[in-house]
Amino acid sequence: MTAFELEIKHLLFTAMLFNIPEGLKRLSYSLTETSISVLAVFDAEPLAFQKDCIYSIIGELNGHLITELQETIEFKVEDSVDNEINLEHLLFARYDAERYCTAAGV
């Protein structure tokens, strides 16, 4: 991992503080030198304020950079536990106890 990639990851983790909305299952991203693609996976169709939290994360990231990254933000709904969608770098994953209890027969 390059110094640039480490800096971006650190800035993203910091920007995520107080910006994780209810219903977010996973947040992942892929990065080039000039752009970032973000995938936010929710358990139901996200409301405007939930999307705003994700936009805030990327806004805070770009606010720390001299040259802004071109951004692509995609929102998906994942209702199946067997259908996990992620980009290259996983930033956040919610623990889903129900998934494991059901599999264990609890």
C-alpha positions as CSV (number, residue, x, y, z in Angstrom):
1,M,0.0,0.0,0.0
2,T,1.4,3.4,-1.0
3,A,1.7,6.4,1.3
4,F,-1.2,8.0,-0.7
5,E,-3.4,5.0,-0.2
6,L,-2.6,4.9,3.5
7,E,-3.4,8.6,3.8
8,I,-6.7,8.2,2.1
9,K,-7.7,5.2,4.3
10,H,-6.8,7.2,7.4
11,L,-8.8,10.2,6.3
12,L,-11.8,8.0,5.4
13,F,-11.7,6.3,8.8
14,T,-11.6,9.7,10.5
15,A,-14.4,11.0,8.3
16,M,-16.6,8.0,9.2
17,L,-16.7,9.1,12.9
18,F,-20.4,10.0,13.6
19,N,-21.3,9.4,9.9
20,I,-22.4,5.8,10.0
21,P,-26.2,5.8,9.5
22,E,-28.5,3.2,10.8
23,G,-29.1,0.5,8.1
24,L,-25.6,0.6,6.6
25,K,-24.3,-2.9,6.2
26,R,-21.0,-2.3,4.5
27,L,-19.0,0.6,3.1
28,S,-16.2,-0.1,0.6
29,Y,-14.2,1.8,-2.0
30,S,-11.7,1.6,-4.8
31,L,-9.1,4.2,-5.5
32,T,-7.0,5.6,-8.3
33,E,-4.6,8.6,-8.2
34,T,-7.4,10.9,-9.4
35,S,-10.7,9.2,-8.3
36,I,-12.5,7.3,-5.7
37,S,-15.5,5.0,-6.1
38,V,-17.6,4.3,-3.0
39,L,-20.2,1.6,-2.5
40,A,-22.6,1.9,0.4
41,V,-24.7,-1.2,1.0
42,F,-27.8,-0.8,3.0
43,D,-30.4,-3.3,4.4
44,A,-33.3,-1.3,2.9
45,E,-33.6,1.6,0.5
46,P,-31.6,4.4,2.1
47,L,-33.4,7.6,3.0
48,A,-32.0,11.1,2.1
49,F,-30.3,11.6,5.5
50,Q,-28.7,8.2,5.3
51,K,-27.2,9.1,1.9
52,D,-26.2,12.5,3.2
53,C,-24.0,10.7,5.8
54,I,-22.1,8.9,3.1
55,Y,-21.8,12.1,1.0
56,S,-20.4,13.8,4.2
57,I,-17.7,11.2,4.5
58,I,-16.5,11.8,0.9
59,G,-16.9,15.6,1.4
60,E,-14.7,15.5,4.5
61,L,-12.1,13.4,2.6
62,N,-11.9,15.9,-0.3
63,G,-11.8,18.8,2.2
64,H,-8.4,17.5,3.4
65,L,-6.9,17.0,0.0
66,I,-5.1,19.7,-2.1
67,T,-6.5,18.2,-5.3
68,E,-10.0,16.8,-5.0
69,L,-10.6,13.2,-6.1
70,Q,-13.3,12.7,-8.7
71,E,-16.0,10.7,-6.8
72,T,-18.5,8.1,-7.7
73,I,-20.9,7.0,-4.9
74,E,-23.2,4.1,-5.4
75,F,-26.0,3.0,-3.1
76,K,-27.3,-0.6,-3.1
77,V,-29.7,-2.6,-1.1
78,E,-28.7,-6.1,-0.1
79,D,-31.5,-8.1,1.4
80,S,-29.9,-11.5,1.1
81,V,-27.1,-12.7,3.4
82,D,-25.6,-14.8,0.6
83,N,-25.2,-11.9,-1.8
84,E,-22.3,-9.8,-0.6
85,I,-21.2,-6.9,-2.8
86,N,-17.9,-5.0,-2.1
87,L,-15.3,-3.0,-3.8
88,E,-11.6,-3.5,-3.4
89,H,-11.2,-1.9,0.1
90,L,-13.7,-2.6,2.9
91,L,-14.0,0.3,5.3
92,F,-17.0,-0.8,7.4
93,A,-19.0,-4.0,7.9
94,R,-21.8,-4.3,10.4
95,Y,-22.0,-7.5,12.5
96,D,-25.2,-9.3,11.8
97,A,-25.9,-11.6,14.8
98,E,-29.2,-12.8,13.3
99,R,-27.4,-14.3,10.4
100,Y,-25.2,-16.5,12.6
101,C,-27.9,-17.4,15.1
102,T,-30.2,-18.5,12.2
103,A,-27.3,-20.6,10.7
104,A,-26.6,-22.2,14.1
105,G,-30.3,-22.9,14.7
106,V,-30.4,-20.7,17.8
